[in-house]
């Protein structure tokens, strides 16, 4: 069943690493209307940070592209977050989602998707090589 | 994010202040390695008490410092780990390599 959207915020920003902090702070501010616990707020910030970092590092490895983030508040206290890019795309999504697998070198841990999934509960990754990637996460917050 | 360097009774201590993400980790890690090049401590304490945020970039930072200390026959110790940082490190099984406080 499709859930009713109660509030929404869309933003797009260049894939500069300084925007990782900006994106997660905005997501935290948006989620605050649900009166989340500190831990829930931290989960959302971390998941958004991972998704945006992936786009900065992997989608646009040698140029600055555009990242689009959409935040939706759904009925029943659920938050829906989408992070999209029009970058390089992922050839093998199952492999990319494998814990500790990374193409990012020694300064990346390969734990991004694993953390997004375990902190949010729901994660869907769609990608077309050469066209871009869309990451969708959902989490139910607080008590109804 | 800011990095503070101290000496304690066991050797040297690095205190991480603020938000540890991909943006901050790149500069911080290069800076810490440069500092280790100069001081060559046998015992390094990584104090995380002052962190207000950490994502998976923290895993790569810890592993990088662990490898560096192990290569020199030294020890890396993590102290004052906030709950959010503990969850991240445990997700990656870092406690199998580096002892993290209970």
Contacts between the chains, C-beta under 8 A, distances in Angstrom:
chain1	res1	chain2	res2	distance
A	17	B	22	5.8
A	17	B	23	3.7
A	17	B	26	7.5
A	18	B	23	5.7
A	20	B	21	5.1
A	20	B	22	5.9
A	20	B	23	5.2
A	21	B	19	6.1
A	21	B	21	6.3
A	21	B	23	6.6
A	24	B	21	7.9
A	24	B	53	7.7
A	39	B	83	7.8
A	39	B	84	7.8
A	42	B	53	7.7
A	42	B	84	4.8
A	45	B	53	6.5
A	46	B	53	7.7
A	46	B	54	8.0
A	46	B	55	5.1
A	46	B	84	7.4
A	46	B	88	7.3
A	49	B	21	5.5
A	49	B	22	7.8
A	49	B	53	7.7
A	49	B	55	4.3
A	50	B	55	5.7
A	50	B	56	6.0
A	53	B	21	6.9
A	53	B	22	4.3
A	53	B	55	7.0
A	53	B	56	7.9
A	53	B	57	7.2
A	56	B	22	6.9
A	57	B	22	6.8
A	99	B	92	7.7
A	100	B	92	7.2
A	106	B	60	7.0
A	106	B	64	6.6
A	107	B	25	6.7
A	107	B	26	6.5
A	107	B	29	6.7
A	107	B	57	7.7
A	107	B	60	5.1
A	107	B	64	7.1
A	108	B	22	7.9
A	108	B	56	7.7
A	108	B	57	7.8
A	108	B	60	5.8
A	109	B	56	4.7
A	109	B	57	7.5
A	109	B	59	3.8
A	109	B	60	4.5
A	109	B	63	7.1
A	109	B	92	5.9
A	111	B	56	4.3
A	111	B	59	5.8
A	111	B	88	7.9
A	111	B	91	6.1
A	111	B	92	5.0
A	112	B	56	5.4
A	114	B	91	6.4
A	115	B	55	7.2
A	115	B	56	5.6
A	115	B	88	6.8
A	115	B	91	5.9
A	118	B	91	6.5
